[in-house]
Amino acid sequence: MIDNKFLSSRRPLRQRWAYYTRHGDLFWQWAIYGAALLVLILVIMIGWVVWRDSALARHEFGWAFISPWAEAIWNPALERFNAWPAIYGSLITSLIALFLAVPFSVAVAIYLAELAPPALRTPLNYMVEMLAAVPSVVYGLWGIYVFLPQVVNPVGRLLGETLGVIPIFSTLFGGPIPASGISKLAAALILSVMVIPTIAAVTRDVLLAIPRSQREASLALGATRWETIWKVLLPYGLSGILGAVILGFGRAIGETMAVTMVIGNTSGGGYSVLRPGYTMASIIANEFAEAVSDMHSSALIEIAVALFIITIILNAIARWLVMRINRKTMGR
């Protein structure tokens, strides 16, 4: 234990230094505090820089820049900008991707952690981790040459013909579905494939971390294998699974290259996912290098501010949900 009285007394510098070096825990404690503080400073600095550099667009457009009720226009020539189509594109593609990916990811994780035979578990684990490490540009190329013509285009036409009366699948105001399949739906489906390995790998680790006594107690009481998984393991690891979903959502909403290659990069697609569009990340990647005016650059940086704030808010909500679930679990 560290003697605070000794440290607070007026000792020679050599004795105080010798005392600090004899207690290695104190050094590592301050090193950990410094690393945590450095991360906090880095986040604050990123937020301050993008907020400062977006001042021109914020002063010019105000809240109308992100308003869904303002005119949805993005015209660098006229220096008129509204970011709502890009914000909507990011949210709708990420939410659709999670809606499709989470059930499949949890099923893969359950199989790898609980049901797969040992001879098959190891190679499948390697394959899942390898898919998580594939560069996004590879997914984008695969999406253009294989996924769009084989999957996205038929699915998009089927949705348009059967659910076209629903605004999110409507083609009434945007014209026919592009023959190439390039659309917000294509971006959402590509993102669902990209986030499956991340969610599955983390969920698998969460299930493997659950004590074996939980499984044995459930089976000893007469529960089946599926009842043990559904009623014991999943509720026990729910906070960790939610954390995996948030990691997947973070990758989906911030994904750039693959989305840029398949979404169409236009702000005139409306609310239908069957039409081309933009996401916040794709519009920054697509136009920032070609921005010739200060207003255009400032508008793109303000989109980065919106993405930064949305990410912080969603992560705060996720942390709150995890805390609530942990409290309920401990209460049980």
C-alpha positions in Angstrom: 0.0 0.0 0.0 1.2 3.5 -0.9 2.1 5.7 2.1 0.4 9.0 1.3 1.8 10.5 4.5 5.3 9.7 3.3 4.6 11.3 -0.1 3.1 14.4 1.5 6.0 15.0 3.8 9.0 17.1 2.8 11.5 14.5 1.8 14.6 15.0 -0.4 13.9 14.5 -4.1 16.2 11.4 -4.2 14.2 9.6 -1.5 10.9 10.5 -3.1 12.1 9.2 -6.5 13.3 6.0 -4.9 9.9 5.6 -3.2 8.1 6.0 -6.5 10.3 3.5 -8.4 9.9 0.9 -5.6 6.1 1.0 -6.2 5.6 -0.1 -9.8 1.8 -0.1 -9.5 1.8 3.7 -9.0 3.7 4.2 -12.3 1.4 2.0 -14.3 -1.7 3.5 -12.6 -0.6 7.0 -13.8 0.3 5.6 -17.3 -3.2 4.1 -17.6 -4.8 7.4 -16.5 -2.6 9.2 -19.0 -3.7 6.9 -21.9 -7.3 7.3 -21.0 -6.9 11.1 -20.8 -5.1 11.1 -24.2 -8.1 9.3 -25.8 -10.5 11.9 -24.4 -8.3 14.8 -25.5 -8.1 13.2 -29.0 -11.9 13.0 -29.3 -12.3 16.6 -28.1 -9.7 17.8 -30.5 -11.4 16.1 -33.5 -14.7 17.6 -32.5 -13.2 21.0 -32.1 -11.4 21.0 -35.4 -14.4 19.9 -37.5 -16.7 22.4 -35.6 -14.2 25.2 -36.3 -13.8 24.4 -39.9 -17.6 24.2 -40.5 -18.3 27.7 -39.2 -18.8 29.2 -42.7 -21.6 26.7 -43.6 -23.2 26.8 -40.1 -23.5 30.6 -40.2 -24.8 30.6 -43.7 -27.5 27.8 -43.5 -28.1 27.3 -39.8 -30.5 24.5 -38.9 -31.8 24.4 -42.4 -28.7 22.5 -43.4 -29.9 19.3 -41.7 -33.6 20.0 -41.7 -35.8 17.4 -43.5 -38.3 20.1 -44.3 -35.9 22.4 -46.2 -35.4 22.0 -49.9 -33.3 18.9 -50.5 -30.7 20.4 -52.7 -27.0 19.9 -53.0 -25.6 22.3 -55.7 -22.0 23.3 -55.3 -22.3 25.7 -58.3 -25.0 27.7 -56.6 -23.5 27.1 -53.2 -26.8 25.8 -51.9 -26.6 22.8 -49.6 -28.9 20.6 -47.5 -27.5 17.5 -45.8 -30.7 15.7 -45.0 -30.6 13.3 -48.0 -27.1 12.2 -46.9 -28.2 11.9 -43.2 -31.2 9.9 -44.2 -29.1 7.7 -46.5 -26.7 6.9 -43.7 -29.5 6.0 -41.2 -31.7 4.0 -43.5 -28.9 1.9 -45.0 -27.3 1.2 -41.6 -30.7 0.3 -40.0 -31.6 -2.0 -42.9 -28.2 -3.6 -42.7 -28.6 -4.3 -39.0 -32.1 -5.6 -39.4 -30.8 -8.2 -41.9 -27.4 -8.9 -40.3 -28.2 -9.3 -36.5 -30.4 -12.4 -36.7 -27.9 -14.1 -39.1 -24.9 -13.0 -37.0 -26.4 -14.3 -33.7 -27.2 -17.6 -35.4 -23.7 -18.0 -36.7 -22.3 -17.1 -33.2 -24.6 -19.7 -31.5 -23.5 -22.4 -33.9 -19.8 -21.6 -33.5 -20.0 -21.4 -29.7 -22.5 -24.1 -28.8 -23.2 -26.5 -31.7 -20.3 -26.8 -34.1 -18.2 -29.9 -33.8 -14.5 -29.2 -32.7 -13.1 -30.3 -36.1 -15.3 -27.7 -37.9 -15.3 -24.9 -35.3 -11.7 -23.8 -35.8 -11.7 -23.4 -39.6 -15.1 -21.6 -39.4 -13.8 -19.2 -36.8 -10.9 -18.4 -39.0 -13.2 -17.8 -41.9 -15.4 -15.4 -39.9 -12.4 -13.4 -38.7 -11.0 -13.3 -42.2 -14.2 -11.9 -43.6 -14.1 -9.1 -41.0 -10.6 -8.2 -42.2 -11.4 -8.0 -45.9 -10.9 -4.4 -47.2 -14.1 -2.6 -48.0 -13.0 -1.9 -51.6 -13.0 -5.6 -52.2 -16.6 -5.8 -51.0 -17.3 -2.9 -53.3 -15.9 -4.5 -56.4 -17.6 -7.8 -55.6 -20.9 -5.8 -55.1 -20.6 -4.1 -58.5 -19.7 -7.2 -60.6 -21.6 -10.0 -58.7 -24.0 -8.8 -56.0 -25.8 -6.0 -57.9 -26.8 -8.0 -61.0 -27.4 -11.3 -59.2 -29.1 -10.2 -56.0 -29.8 -6.5 -55.6 -31.5 -6.0 -59.0 -34.0 -8.9 -58.8 -34.7 -8.1 -55.1 -35.3 -4.4 -55.9 -37.7 -5.2 -58.7 -39.6 -7.6 -56.6 -39.9 -5.1 -53.7 -41.0 -2.4 -56.2 -43.7 -4.6 -57.7 -45.1 -6.0 -54.5 -44.5 -3.2 -51.9 -44.4 -0.1 -54.2 -47.3 1.5 -52.4 -45.0 1.9 -49.3 -43.0 5.2 -49.6 -39.7 3.5 -48.6 -40.1 1.1 -51.6 -41.9 3.5 -53.9 -40.7 4.3 -57.4 -43.5 6.8 -58.2 -41.5 9.9 -57.7 -38.1 8.7 -58.6 -38.7 6.9 -61.9 -38.0 3.2 -62.6 -35.4 1.2 -60.6 -32.0 1.5 -62.2 -31.2 -1.5 -64.4 -27.7 -1.6 -62.8 -29.2 -2.1 -59.3 -27.3 0.9 -57.9 -29.4 2.2 -55.0 -29.6 2.7 -51.3 -30.8 -0.9 -51.1 -27.6 -2.1 -52.7 -25.6 -0.2 -50.1 -27.7 -1.6 -47.3 -27.3 -5.2 -48.5 -23.5 -4.8 -48.9 -23.3 -3.3 -45.4 -25.3 -6.2 -44.0 -22.7 -8.6 -45.5 -19.8 -6.5 -44.1 -21.1 -6.2 -40.5 -22.0 -9.9 -40.1 -18.4 -11.0 -39.4 -18.0 -8.3 -36.8 -21.2 -9.0 -34.9 -20.8 -12.8 -35.2 -17.2 -12.8 -33.9 -18.0 -10.6 -30.9 -21.2 -12.4 -30.0 -19.3 -15.8 -30.2 -16.7 -14.5 -27.7 -19.5 -13.3 -25.4 -21.2 -16.7 -25.5 -17.9 -18.5 -24.9 -17.2 -16.2 -21.9 -20.4 -17.3 -20.1 -19.5 -19.7 -17.2 -20.1 -23.4 -18.0 -22.0 -23.7 -14.7 -24.9 -21.8 -16.4 -25.2 -24.4 -19.1 -24.9 -27.3 -16.7 -27.4 -25.9 -14.3 -30.0 -25.4 -17.0 -29.4 -28.9 -18.5 -29.6 -30.5 -15.0 -33.0 -28.9 -14.5 -34.3 -30.7 -17.6 -34.0 -27.9 -20.2 -33.2 -28.9 -23.8 -30.2 -27.6 -25.6 -32.2 -25.0 -27.4 -34.0 -23.9 -24.2 -30.6 -23.5 -22.6 -29.4 -21.3 -25.4 -32.6 -19.2 -25.8 -33.6 -18.8 -22.1 -30.2 -18.9 -20.3 -27.3 -18.0 -22.5 -28.8 -15.2 -24.7 -30.3 -13.3 -21.7 -27.1 -13.8 -19.7 -25.0 -12.3 -22.5 -27.5 -9.8 -23.8 -25.4 -6.7 -22.8 -22.4 -8.1 -24.7 -24.5 -9.0 -27.7 -25.9 -5.4 -27.7 -22.3 -4.2 -27.6 -21.6 -6.3 -30.7 -24.6 -4.8 -32.5 -23.3 -1.3 -31.7 -19.9 -2.2 -33.1 -21.6 -3.4 -36.3 -23.7 -0.2 -36.4 -20.6 1.9 -36.0 -18.9 0.2 -39.0 -22.1 0.4 -41.1 -22.8 4.1 -40.5 -19.1 5.1 -41.1 -18.4 2.8 -44.0 -17.1 4.7 -47.0 -15.6 3.0 -50.0 -17.9 0.0 -50.6 -21.0 2.3 -50.1 -19.6 4.9 -52.5 -19.2 2.3 -55.2 -22.8 1.0 -55.1 -25.1 3.7 -53.8 -25.1 5.9 -56.9 -23.9 9.2 -55.3 -26.8 11.5 -56.0 -29.0 13.6 -53.7 -32.2 13.3 -55.9 -33.3 9.8 -55.0 -35.9 10.7 -52.5 -36.9 8.5 -49.6 -37.1 5.2 -51.6 -34.4 2.7 -50.9 -34.8 1.5 -54.5 -33.3 4.8 -55.8 -29.7 6.0 -55.8 -28.6 8.3 -53.0 -25.8 9.4 -50.7 -24.6 8.7 -47.2 -22.7 11.1 -45.1 -19.4 9.2 -45.4 -19.8 8.7 -49.2 -20.5 12.3 -50.0 -17.4 13.4 -48.1 -15.2 10.9 -49.8 -16.7 11.6 -53.2 -16.6 15.4 -53.2 -14.0 16.7 -50.7 -11.0 16.4 -53.0 -12.9 18.3 -55.7 -14.3 21.1 -53.6 -13.2 24.3 -55.1 -15.0 26.9 -52.9 -14.7 27.5 -49.2 -18.5 27.1 -48.8 -18.4 23.7 -50.4 -15.6 22.5 -48.2 -17.3 23.9 -45.1 -20.5 22.2 -46.0 -18.8 18.9 -46.3 -17.0 19.4 -43.0 -20.4 20.2 -41.4 -21.6 16.9 -42.6 -18.7 15.4 -40.7 -19.9 17.3 -37.7 -23.3 15.8 -38.1 -21.8 12.3 -38.4 -19.6 12.9 -35.4 -22.6 14.0 -33.2 -24.9 11.2 -34.4 -22.2 8.6 -33.6 -21.7 10.1 -30.1 -25.5 10.2 -29.4 -26.0 6.6 -30.6 -23.1 5.3 -28.6 -24.4 7.1 -25.5 -27.8 5.5 -26.0 -26.1 2.1 -26.4 -24.1 2.5 -23.2 -27.3 3.5 -21.4 -29.0 0.4 -22.7 -26.1 -1.8 -21.7 -26.1 -0.4 -18.2 -29.8 -1.1 -17.9 -29.4 -4.7 -19.1 -26.5 -5.2 -16.7 -28.6 -4.0 -13.8 -31.4 -6.3 -14.7 -29.0 -9.3 -15.1 -27.4 -8.6 -11.7 -30.9 -8.2 -10.2 -31.8 -11.7 -11.4 
